[in-house]
Amino acid sequence: MRSKWIFVLLLALITSGFLYAFYHGKSVRESIIFFPIDESVIFEKASTTLQFIGKNHDDEYTINWNVTSLTNKEIFLRQDISLLFADGKLFDTLSKWEDHSQKLAQDKKIKGGDSSYYQAISLHYGEIHLENDLIRSQHQMTRDHLYVIDSEYTNRFAFKKPHTEEEQEWKNILDKVTEKQLEMSWKQLINFYHIKQEEYETIPLIELAAYNTKPLLGLTMAKTQEVIGSLWEGLYKNYFLGLKTKEGKVISQIGSTMPLLLIAKDNSHIVILIQAENGLPFKLIQKIQLNE
């Protein structure tokens, strides 16, 4: 009888330990939250790189997708997330987190089989816990792109910037294909939601990385970082982890269009428009508090 109770107790301890690890891990992984910026924490290094590896035996090619970052000191939580788009549509996601960490590094091998324009944008995030239960954060964005040409009329090759006439021609083709697909989807979304486009400045998500060091329309640099931090918090919960319908169902974000950010010219809010792979429209709204 005693051995039976020992077994039951051990089983309970193992189960509770597993459940704690599961829920604790889940809460950490979903904890990209904007807190006031801690200027004492900086990213000494941060990068997103797309590298063409070459042809596989099954007539596909491989791209290495690498995301790394390093803060100047160890902090409570580090997390990097990355979004990879192919021809303007979400192709895959990448995520890694560690607590009490300073450096993160992750990579993934991506297979493709057609000529495509790949674009990746990453958020490097840190949560800092100070004395007196104060919580602060820090973040930085990086991006990269790659043109891969896989045609029966030419040998497979890849480039970031065109250096030959042939590469320039392929860049023009892939840029036009991507732009047309996105413009069509974004126009449908703007019409569907009856948005007055003249009241907004539009920024495709991939271009947000440029605002690491320059302010958004009409905002200070400090306010820009606050808005961007809150924006990524919303994108992580409502896009990176899946698209949430009005009925509460979560559908895959893979194959959806690159989010279009519409920043109100009066700086009151941001509208984020996304079209799922099945054509379902999604609209997110982020309010901007201008009063400090």
MARRO-160831 format. One record per atom (N, C-alpha, C, O, CB): residue in three letters; x negated, y negated, z negated. Coordinates in pm, whole numbers, plus 50000, padded with zeros to 5 digits. Glycine has a CB too. Example, Ala and Ser with C-alpha at 12.3 -4.5 7.8 and 13.67 -1.06 7.14 Angstrom:
# residues 2
ALA486815056949220ALA487705045049220ALA486805033049220ALA485765033249154ALA488695044749095SER487155022549292SER486335010649286SER487104999749213SER486594988649196SER485925006049428
# end
This chain:
# residues 292
MET499175012050000MET500005000050000MET499124987450000MET499394977750071MET500955000049877ARG498054987949917ARG497174976349908ARG496514973350042ARG496394961750082ARG496114978549801SER496074983950112SER495424982050242SER496414976250344SER496024968550432SER494864995350294LYS497674979850330LYS498694974550421LYS498834959550402LYS498924952050500LYS500044981450397TRP498874954950276TRP499014940750250TRP497784932850295TRP497894921550342TRP499274938350102ILE496604938950279ILE495374932550326ILE495434930450477ILE495044920050530ILE494134940950289PHE495944940950547PHE496064940050693PHE497034929050733PHE496754921250824PHE496524953650751VAL498184928350664VAL499194918050693VAL498614904050669VAL498844894950747VAL500454920250607LEU497874902550559LEU497274889650526LEU496254885350632LEU496234873850674LEU496614890250389LEU495424894850673LEU494444891750777LEU495104887950907LEU494664878650976LEU493524903650800LEU496174895050942LEU496904892151065LEU497504878151060LEU497464870651158LEU498014902651088ALA498054874650943ALA498644861350927ALA497594850350940ALA497834840051003ALA499344860350791LEU496424852850880LEU495344843050888LEU494854841151030LEU494614829951074LEU494204847150799ILE494714852251103ILE494264851651242ILE495284844151328ILE494924835651409ILE494044865851299THR496564847551306THR497624841151384THR497694826251358THR497804818251451THR498954847551354SER497624822551228SER497694808351195SER496484800851249SER496604789451293SER497784806451043GLY495334807351246GLY494134801151301GLY494244798951450GLY493824788651502GLY492914809651271PHE494824808851519PHE495014807551664PHE495984796351696PHE495744788251786PHE495514820851722LEU497104795851622LEU498094785451647LEU497534771651619LEU497814762151693LEU499334787751563TYR496724770551511TYR496124757451482TYR495194753151594TYR495224741751639TYR495344757951349ALA494364762551640ALA493424759351748ALA494174755551874ALA493774746351946ALA492494771251775PHE495284762751902PHE496054759952023PHE496664746152019PHE496504738252112PHE497134770452042TYR497374743251910TYR498064730451902TYR497084719051883TYR497274708151939TYR499064730551790HIS496034721351805HIS495024710851785HIS494354707651918HIS494174695951954HIS493974715151680GLY493974718151991GLY493334716152121GLY494244708852217GLY493804700052291GLY492924729352180LYS495534712652216LYS496474706352306LYS496614691552275LYS496654683252366LYS497834713252298SER496694688252144SER496864674252107SER495634666152144SER495764654552183SER497134673051956VAL494454672052134VAL493244664952172VAL493194662852323VAL492874651952370VAL491994672552125ARG493524673252398ARG493454672152543ARG494444661852596ARG494214656052702ARG493714685552606GLU495534659552524GLU496534650152571GLU496464637052493GLU497474630252476GLU497934656252558SER495274633552448SER495174622052359SER494464610152421SER493844602252350SER494454626052235ILE494544608552554ILE494014596352613ILE494974585152576ILE496044583852634ILE493834597752768ILE494554577052480ILE495384566252428ILE494534553552425ILE493384553752380ILE495964569652286PHE495114542652473PHE494354530252467PHE494404524352326PHE495464522652267PHE494904520052569PHE493204521452275PHE493044513952152PHE492184501752186PHE491534501652290PHE492384522852037PRO492174491552101PRO491294480052128PRO489874484552158PRO489364494152100PRO491294470452009ILE489234477552250ILE487914481352297ILE486864479452189ILE486844469152120ILE487544473352421ASP485984489352174ASP484834488352083ASP483614484952169ASP483094493552242ASP484614501952002GLU483164472652161GLU482054467952244GLU480724474352207GLU479764473752284GLU481944452952235SER480654480552087SER479394486652046SER479144499952118SER478024505052118SER479384488851894VAL480184505352178VAL480054517752255VAL480024514252403VAL480914507352453VAL481224527752223ILE479014518952473ILE478914516552616ILE478594529652687ILE478054538952628ILE477824505852648PHE478944530152814PHE478574541652896PHE477224538752961PHE477114530453051PHE479674544753004GLU476214545752912GLU474874543852969GLU474794549553110GLU474094544353196GLU473804550252880LYS475534560553131LYS475604566753263LYS477024571753286LYS477674576453193LYS474574578353277ALA477494570653408ALA478794576153446ALA478804577553597ALA478384568453669ALA479984567053396SER479274588953645SER479264590953790SER480304601253833SER480674610253757SER477874595353837THR480764599453954THR481594609254025THR480944611354159THR480704601754232THR483104604454040THR480644623854194THR479974626454322THR480644637954396THR481044647954337THR478484629654299LEU480754636154526LEU481244646554616LEU480104650054711LEU479594641454782LEU482524641854695GLN479714662754711GLN478564667054791GLN478964678754880GLN479504688754833GLN477374671054700PHE478684677355008PHE478974687955104PHE477914698955093PHE476724696255106PHE479024682355247ILE478354711255068ILE477434722455052ILE477234729755184ILE476104732655223ILE477934732054945GLY478324732855253GLY478184739355382GLY479264749555411GLY480254750555339GLY476854745755391LYS479044757155515LYS480004766955564LYS479964779655481LYS478904784255440LYS479744770155710ASN481154785255457ASN481264798055390ASN481384809155494ASN481504806655614ASN482474798255295HIS481354821555444HIS481474832955534HIS482874834255594HIS483044840155701HIS481114845755460ASP483884828755524ASP485254829855571ASP485684817955655ASP486864814655663ASP486194831355453ASP484704811355718ASP484954800255809ASP485554788155736ASP486254780055797ASP485894804655920GLU485274786955607GLU485644775055531GLU484364767955492GLU483264773255509GLU486504778655406TYR484514755955439TYR483354748755386TYR483574745955238TYR484694746955187TYR483124735355464THR482494742555170THR482554740255026THR482024726254993THR481024721655048THR481744750954950ILE482724719754902ILE482304706754849ILE482074708354699ILE482874714654629ILE483364695554878ASN480994702854650ASN480754702854506ASN481234689454450ASN480814678754494ASN479244705254473TRP482114690354352TRP482734678654288TRP482184677754147TRP482434686554064TRP484324679654288ASN481424667154120ASN480724666053992ASN481104653153920ASN481154642453981ASN479194666554013VAL481374654353790VAL481734642753708VAL480904643353580VAL480944653253508VAL483274642553676THR480154632753552THR479314632353432THR479404618553367THR479694608553434THR477834635753466SER479144618153237SER479114605253168SER478334606753038SER478264617552979SER480554600053140LEU477754595752994LEU476944595452873LEU477164582352800LEU476974571652858LEU475444597452905THR477574583052674THR477704571052592THR476424568752513THR475594577852500THR478914572152495ASN476264556852462ASN475024553552392ASN474934559852254ASN473884559452190ASN474884538652379LYS476044565752208LYS476004572752079LYS477144582752072LYS478094582152150LYS476104562651962GLU477044592051979GLU478084602151960GLU479334595551901GLU479244587451809GLU477584613651868ILE480494599251955ILE481744593651905ILE482764604751880ILE482524616351913ILE482314583252004PHE483874601151821PHE484864610951775PHE485374619851887PHE485464632051870PHE486024603851709LEU485724614052001LEU486274621752112LEU485794616252244LEU485834604152269LEU487814621752107ARG485354625352329ARG484984621652466ARG485864629852561ARG486074641752540ARG483454624252494GLN486364623252664GLN487144630252765GLN486954623652901GLN487004611352913GLN488634630452727ASP486734631853001ASP486654627153139ASP487724634253221ASP487864646453214ASP485224629653199ILE488464626553299ILE489424632553392ILE489134627153532ILE488644615953547ILE490914629353349SER489444635053632SER489164630953769SER490264635953861SER490814646753842SER487794636353815LEU490564627753961LEU491574630954062LEU490904631254199LEU490194621954236LEU492744620654060LEU491134641954273LEU490564643354407LEU491684643054510LEU492614650954505LEU489754656454419PHE491574633754603PHE492564632254710PHE491944636454844PHE490774633754871PHE493084617654717ALA492754642954926ALA492354646455062ALA493364640255157ALA494544643755154ALA492264662055082ASP492894631055241ASP493774624055336ASP494934617155265ASP496044616455318ASP494314633855440GLY494664611955145GLY495654604155072GLY496564611954982GLY497424606154915GLY496454596855167LYS496414625254977LYS497264633354891LYS496424640754786LYS495294644854811LYS498074643554976LEU497014642154668LEU496264648254558LEU495934662754590LEU496814670854615LEU497054647554427PHE494634665654588PHE494144678954625PHE493884687554501PHE494174699554500PHE492874677854708ASP493324681254396ASP492994688954275ASP492684679054162ASP492524667054184ASP491764698454301THR492614684454040THR492264676353923THR491154683053844THR490924695153856THR493504674053833LEU490474675153765LEU489364680153684LEU489434673353548LEU489704661353540LEU487984677553754SER489184680953442SER489274675153308SER488374682753211SER488244694953218SER490734675353257LYS487754675253121LYS486954681453015LYS486944672052895LYS486864659852910LYS485514684453064TRP487024677952775TRP486954670052653TRP486074677052550TRP485934689252552TRP488364667752596GLU485504669252463GLU484734674452350GLU484884664652234GLU484884652452254GLU483224676452387ASP484994669952113ASP485014661051998ASP483594659751941ASP482764668751955ASP485984666351889HIS483344648351878HIS482024644951823HIS480944647351929HIS480004655051909HIS481714653351695SER481114640552040SER480234642752154SER479734629452211SER480264618752181SER480954650752264GLN478704630652291GLN478104618952355GLN478054620552507GLN478184610752581GLN476704616652300LYS477864632952552LYS477704635452695LYS478714645852743LYS478994655652674LYS476274640152725LEU479244643552863LEU480124653252929LEU479604655653070LEU479134646453137LEU481604648252931ALA479704668053114ALA479324671453251ALA480224682753299ALA480414692653228ALA477824675453259GLN480764681353418GLN481624691753474GLN481524691253626GLN481284680753686GLN483094689953427ASP481704702753687ASP481724703053833ASP482634714453879ASP482944723653804ASP480284704753890LYS483034713454002LYS483954723154060LYS483664724554208LYS483404714654277LYS485424719054037LYS483714736854256LYS483524739554399LYS484894739254467LYS485814746554428LYS482814753354422ILE485014730854569ILE486264729154642ILE486094734754782ILE485104731854850ILE486694714254646LYS487064742754826LYS487024748454961LYS487984741155053LYS489104737655015LYS487354763354958GLY487524738855175GLY488364732455276GLY488194739355410GLY487274747255429GLY488034717655288GLY489084736155502GLY489014742755632GLY489334733655748GLY489364738155863GLY489924754255635ASP489564720855722ASP489904711155827ASP489114698355806ASP488544696055699ASP491414708255828SER489084690255909SER488484677055895SER489324668955798SER490544668155812SER488384669856033SER488674662855698SER489404655655594SER488574644355537SER487344644355540SER489834665155483TYR489304634655484TYR488704623355413TYR488984625455265TYR490124624255220TYR489254609455464TYR487944628455189TYR488084631155046TYR487724618654966TYR486744611754995TYR487184643055003GLN488544615954863GLN488304604854772GLN488544609554629GLN489534616354602GLN489224592654807ALA487644606054540ALA487794610054399ALA487624597854310ALA486764589354334ALA486754621054361ILE488454596954207ILE488344586454107ILE488414592953969ILE489234601753945ILE489454575654125SER487554588453879SER487484594353745SER487624583653639SER487214572153657SER486154601953727LEU488204587753527LEU488234579453407LEU487354586153303LEU487564597753268LEU489684577453354HIS486374578753254HIS485504583353145HIS485994576253019HIS486004564053012HIS483964580353174TYR486394584252921TYR487104578652806TYR486444582852675TYR485934593952662TYR488574583052808GLY486474573652580GLY485974576852447GLY486884571152340GLY487344559752350GLY484564571652430GLU487134579052237GLU487924574552122GLU486984573552003GLU486274583051970GLU489124584252091ILE486974561851939ILE486014559151832ILE486774557251701ILE487704549251694ILE485154546651864HIS486374564651597HIS486974563351465HIS486014555951372HIS484864559951354HIS487344577251407LEU486494545051314LEU485684536651227LEU486154537951082LEU487054545751051LEU485734522051273GLU485554530250996GLU485974530250856GLU487354524050840GLU487824516750928GLU484954522750769ASN488004527050728ASN489334521850697ASN490374526150800ASN491334518950827ASN489294506650690ASP490184538150857ASP491134544050952ASP491334535751078ASP492364536951144ASP492454546150885LEU490364527551113LEU490444519951237LEU490074528851355LEU489114536451347LEU489524507551231ILE490824527851463ILE490554535551584ILE490354525851700ILE491154516651720ILE491704545651614ARG489304528051775ARG489004519851892ARG488754529152010ARG488694541251994ARG487784510551866SER488594523452128SER488334531652246SER487404524352341SER487144512452326SER489654535352317GLN486924531752439GLN486114526152546GLN486354534552671GLN486604546552662GLN484594525952506HIS486274528252786HIS486494535852910HIS485734529453026HIS485334517753022HIS487994536652942GLN485554537453128GLN484934532753251GLN485414541553365GLN485724553353344GLN483364533053242MET485494535953484MET485914543653601MET484774544953700MET483944535953713MET487134537053668THR484724556253770THR483794558153881THR484544564653997THR485614570353978THR482564566853838ARG483984563754115ARG484634569654232ARG483594573954335ARG482424570054329ARG485624559654296ASP484034582054428ASP483184586154541ASP484084590454655ASP485294592354637ASP482194597754499HIS483494591954773HIS484254596554889HIS483344604554981HIS482124603954972HIS484884584454965LEU483974611955069LEU483214620455162LEU484084623655284LEU485234627655271LEU482744633555093TYR483504621755402TYR484154625855526TYR483574639355568TYR482364640855581TYR483954615155639VAL484454649155589VAL484004662355635VAL484644664955771VAL485864664055787VAL484384673655531ILE483804668255868ILE484284670756004ILE484174685656032ILE483094691456027ILE483474662556109ASP485304691556062ASP485364705856092ASP486244707656215ASP487454709756203ASP485904714155969SER485634706956332SER486374707456457SER485774717856551SER484574720656548SER486374693656525GLU486644723556632GLU486164733556729GLU485304727156837GLU484624734256912GLU487354740856792TYR485324714056846TYR484574707156950TYR483214702256905TYR482454696656984TYR485374695557001THR482894704256778THR481594699656726THR481154708256610THR481974715156548THR481674684956683ASN479884708056580ASN479384715256463ASN479884708356336ASN480054696156332ASN477834715856465ARG480114716256232ARG480614710856106ARG479554701856042ARG478374705456036ARG480994722456009PHE479964690155996PHE479044681055928PHE479834671855835PHE481064671655838PHE478234672656031ALA479114664355753ALA479744655455656ALA478884642955638ALA477684643055662ALA479954662655520PHE479534632155596PHE478814619655572PHE479644610755480PHE480854612355467PHE478514612355707LYS478964601255416LYS479644591255335LYS479764578155411LYS480814571755411LYS478894589055203LYS478674574155475LYS478684562355561LYS478264566555702LYS477314574255718LYS477734551255506PRO478964561655803PRO478604565655940PRO477274559455984PRO477024547655964PRO479714561356038HIS476434567856043HIS475144563256092HIS475004565256242HIS474044560656303HIS474024570456021THR475964572056301THR475934574256446THR477274570156504THR478244567956431THR475614589156479GLU477324569156634GLU478574565556702GLU479634576256682GLU480814573256665GLU478324563456852GLU479204588956683GLU480144599956661GLU480744599256520GLU481954600856503GLU479434613556683GLU479894596756421GLU480394595756284GLU481354584056268GLU482354585156196GLU479234594356187GLN481054572756334GLN481944561256327GLN483304564456388GLN484334560256335GLN481314549256398GLU483304571756497GLU484564575556562GLU485394584556472GLU486604582756459GLU484294582656696TRP484734594256409TRP485454603156317TRP485964595556195TRP487074598156148TRP484534614756272LYS485174586256145LYS485624578056030LYS486894570356067LYS487844569955990LYS484504568255986ASN486894564356184ASN488054556656228ASN489294565556238ASN490394561456199ASN487774550056364ILE489114577656289ILE490244586956304ILE490804590856169ILE492004590156146ILE489814599556382LEU489914595156078LEU490364599855946LEU490924588455861LEU491874590455786LEU489224606755871ASP490334576555872ASP490874564955802ASP492294561955849ASP493184559355768ASP489974552755822LYS492474562455981LYS493794559156037LYS494834569555997LYS495974566055967LYS493714558056190VAL494454582355998VAL495384592955957VAL495794590955812VAL496984591855779VAL494734606855977THR494824588455725THR495104586455582THR495974574155560THR496954574755486THR493794585055502GLU495604563155622GLU496354550655605GLU497794551955653GLU498714547155587GLU495664539355679LYS497994558555767LYS499354559955822LYS500224568455730LYS501374565155705LYS499304566255963GLN499654579555679GLN500414588155589GLN500814580855462GLN501954581855417GLN499614600755554LEU499864573455406LEU500144566355282LEU501124554755306LEU502054552755228LEU498844561055221GLU500904547255412GLU501794535955440GLU503224540555460GLU504154533955414GLU501314528455563MET503424551755527MET504754557055550MET505424560855419MET506584557455396MET504704569155643SER504684567955333SER505244572155203SER505514560155114SER506574559355052SER504284581955133TRP504554550855107TRP504724539055022TRP505884530355069TRP506624524854987TRP503434530855019LYS506054529055200LYS507164521155253LYS508504527455215LYS509434520455178LYS507054519855405GLN508584540655225GLN509804547755185GLN510114545355038GLN511274543155001GLN509664562855213LEU509094545854953LEU509274543854810LEU509714529454779LEU510614527254697LEU507984547154735ILE509074519854843ILE509424505754821ILE510864503154863ILE511584495954794ILE508464496654899ASN511274508854975ASN512654507255021ASN513634514554929ASN514704509354898ASN512804512455164PHE513264526354886PHE514144534454800PHE514434527154669PHE515574527354621PHE513514548154771TYR513424520954612TYR513584514154483TYR513934499254499TYR514004491954400TYR512314515654401HIS514154494854622HIS514564481054650HIS513614470954587HIS514024461454521HIS515994478554599ILE512324473354610ILE511294464654553ILE510994453154650ILE510814455254769ILE509994472654524LYS510954440954597LYS510594429354677LYS509084428354680LYS508454423054588LYS511234416254619GLN508494433454786GLN507044434954793GLN506304421654783GLN505164421254737GLN506664441954921GLU506954410654827GLU506284397754824GLU506044392854681GLU505294383254659GLU507114387554899GLU506664399354583GLU506484395454443GLU505344403054376GLU505104401354256GLU507774397654366TYR504634411354452TYR503594419854394TYR502314419554476TYR502314416854596TYR504094434154383GLU501234422254408GLU499954425454472GLU499814440654466GLU500044446654361GLU498734418154400THR499434446854577THR499354461554581THR497904466254576THR497024460554641THR500054466954707ILE497684476854498ILE496354482854486ILE496504498054489ILE497134503554398ILE495624478054355PRO495974505054588PRO495934519654582PRO495084523954462PRO494104517354429PRO495364525654714LEU495444534854397LEU494754539054275LEU493244539954293LEU492504536054204LEU495284552454230ILE492784544954407ILE491354546954428ILE490574533854415ILE489394533854379ILE491114553254567GLU491224522654445GLU490554509654442GLU490494503654301GLU489864493254280GLU491254500054535LEU491154510154206LEU491164504854069LEU489764504854008LEU489474496853918LEU492114512953982ALA488894513754056ALA487534514654000ALA486754501654018ALA485794499253946ALA486774526254066ALA487154493454113ALA486454480754136ALA486664471154020ALA485924461354008ALA486934474354266TYR487664473753935TYR487994464553827TYR487324468253695TYR487784464153588TYR489484463953809ASN486254475953704ASN485384477753587ASN484754464453546ASN484564461653428ASN484284488153616THR484444456553647THR483644444453621THR484284431653674THR483654421053669THR482284446053683LYS485504432453724LYS486184420253768LYS487634420653722LYS488214431453710LYS486104418653922PRO488234409053696PRO489584408853640PRO490664411253744PRO490504408053862PRO489834395553573LEU491764417153699LEU492954418353781LEU493574404553800LEU493254395053727LEU493964428053718LEU494444403553897LEU495074390953933LEU495594383253812LEU496474387953740LEU496204393454029GLY495034371053790GLY495534362053688GLY495264366153544GLY495764359653452GLY496974360653705LEU494474376653521LEU494214381353385LEU492764378853347LEU491884377853433LEU494534396253373THR492514377853217THR491134377053169THR490504390953180THR491194400853201THR491084371653022MET489184391453165MET488504404253171MET488924413153055MET489094425253071MET486984402253170ALA489084407252937ALA489504415052820ALA490914420652840ALA491174432152806ALA489444406352692LYS491804412452895LYS493184416952919LYS493204427453029LYS494004436753024LYS494094405152956THR492334425953127THR492244435953235THR491904449653180THR492504459553219THR491204431753339GLN490924450153090GLN490524462953032GLN491654469052949GLN491834481252947GLN489274461252946GLU492414460652880GLU493554465452803GLU494624471252896GLU495174481952870GLU494144454152717VAL494904464053004VAL495924468553100VAL495494481453166VAL496304490653182VAL496194457753206ILE494234482353207ILE493734494453273ILE493754506353177ILE494124517453216ILE492314492153326GLY493364503953052GLY493414514852954GLY494824520052935GLY495034532152933GLY492854510052821SER495794511052921SER497184515252905SER497714521853031SER498524531153025SER498054503252869LEU497264517053146LEU497684522853274LEU497254537453286LEU498034545953326LEU497124514653390TRP496004540153251TRP495494553853256TRP496174562753152TRP496384574653175TRP493984554053235GLU496524556953039GLU497264564652938GLU498584569552997GLU498954581152979GLU497524555952812GLY499284560753067GLY500534564653130GLY500354574253245GLY501114583753261GLY501264552553178LEU499334571853327LEU499074580753440LEU498704594753393LEU499094604653455LEU497944575153527TYR497954595553284TYR497554608753233TYR498774616753189TYR498904628553222TYR496584607153116LYS499654610353114LYS500824617353060LYS501864620353167LYS502544630653161LYS501454609252950ASN502004611353265ASN503124612453359ASN502714616453501ASN503574618153588ASN503854599653365TYR501414617753524TYR500954621553658TYR499904632553653TYR500064643053715TYR500384609453730PHE498834630153577PHE497754640053570PHE498234653453516PHE497834663953565PHE496624634753483LEU499104653053415LEU499614665353353LEU500854670753423LEU501414680853380LEU499934662853207GLY501284664153529GLY502474668453602GLY503484657153611GLY503494648153527GLY503114680653536LEU504334657853713LEU505354647553734LEU506624651453661LEU507134662553678LEU505644645653885LYS507144642553580LYS508334645353501LYS509574639453568LYS509644627453591LYS508184639653359THR510534648053598THR511784643553661THR512714637553556THR512464638753436THR512474655253734LYS513794631153603LYS514784625353512LYS515434635953425LYS515894633253314LYS515844617753590GLU515484648353478GLU516104659353403GLU515154665353300GLU515544674453227GLU516554670153499GLY513924660253293GLY512964665153196GLY512114676653247GLY511304682153172GLY513674669453073LYS512304680453372LYS511514691253430LYS510164685853477LYS510074674653528LYS512274697853548VAL509124693853460VAL507784689953505VAL507454697653633VAL507474709953635VAL506714692653395ILE507144690153739ILE506774696453865ILE505304693253896ILE504734683753841ILE507694691753980SER504714701153984SER503304699554015SER503034686054082SER503804681554167SER502824710954105GLN501944679854043GLN501514667454103GLN500654669754227GLN500404660454304GLN500754659254003ILE500194682154247ILE499344685354362ILE500134683454491ILE501274687954502ILE498804699954351GLY499524676754587GLY500194673954713GLY500954660854715GLY501484656854819GLY501134684954745SER501004654054600SER501694641154595SER500804630154653SER499594631754666SER502084637754450THR501444618954687THR500684607854744THR499844600854637THR500164601154518THR501634597954810MET498794594654683MET497994586354592MET498894575554533MET499594568754607MET496764580054666PRO498894573954401PRO499734563554340PRO499414549654395PRO498254545854414PRO499554563654187LEU500484542154420LEU500334528154461LEU500694519354342LEU501774520754284LEU501244524954585LEU499794510354307LEU500024501354195LEU500504487954249LEU499854481854334LEU498734499554110LEU501644483354201LEU502184470454239LEU502144461354115LEU502894463354020LEU503644471654295ILE501254451554118ILE501074442554005ILE501894430054028ILE501674422654124ILE499574439053985ALA502844427653939ALA503714415853952ALA502874403153950ALA501974401653867ALA504774415553839LYS503174393954041LYS502384381654050LYS502564372653929LYS501744363753905LYS502774374054175ASP503644375153851ASP503804367553726ASP503154374653608ASP503314370653493ASP505274365253698ASN502404385653639ASN501664393353538ASN502554399053428ASN502094400953315ASN500604384553477SER503804401753458SER504724406953356SER504704422153349SER504984427753243SER506124402253384HIS504384428853459HIS504444443453460HIS503734449053582HIS503374441853675HIS505904448153457ILE503554462253579ILE503004469653692ILE503964480953726ILE504444488053637ILE501574475253660VAL504234482653853VAL505044493853901VAL504104503853967VAL503254500054048VAL506164489154001ILE504254516553934ILE503444527253995ILE504384536154074ILE505334541854019ILE502664535553886LEU504124537454204LEU504974545454293LEU504244558054338LEU503074557454378LEU505404537254415ILE504934569354331ILE504364582354368ILE505434590354440ILE506604590054401ILE503834590154243GLN505044597454543GLN505964606554611GLN505424620754599GLN504304623754643GLN506144602454761ALA506224629554541ALA505814643554523ALA505704650454658ALA506174645354759ALA506794651054433GLU505074662054658GLU504884669454782GLU506214672754849GLU506304673054971GLU504114682354755ASN507264675154768ASN508574678354824ASN509384665854861ASN510544666954898ASN509364686654725GLY508754654054851GLY509404641654890GLY510124634354778GLY510614623254799GLY510364644454997LEU510184640254659LEU510874634154546LEU510154621454503LEU508934621654482LEU510984644054428PRO510884610254489PRO510234597654450PRO510084596354299PRO510904601454222PRO511034585754503PHE509024589554258PHE508784586954116PHE508344572454100PHE507554567254179PHE507714596754058LYS508864566153996LYS508494552353965LYS508164551253816LYS508964555253731LYS509634542354002LEU506994545953787LEU506584543253649LEU506444528153634LEU506054521153727LEU505244550653612ILE506764523153516ILE506654508853490ILE505834506653364ILE506084512653259ILE508044502353476GLN504844497853375GLN504034494153259GLN504204479253232GLN503904470953318GLN502534497653281LYS504684475953115LYS504834461853077LYS503474456053039LYS502614463152985LYS505844460352959ILE503284443453066ILE502064436353029ILE502414425852925ILE503184416652953ILE501384429853154GLN501864427152806GLN502084417552699GLN501044406552709GLN499874408652679GLN502034424452560LEU501474394652750LEU500534383752768LEU500264376052640LEU499224369552627LEU501044374352872ASN501174376652546ASN500984369752418ASN500084377952327ASN500414389352294ASN502324366952349GLU498984372352287GLU498034379452200GLU498534379452058GLU497874384951969GLU496634373152207
# end
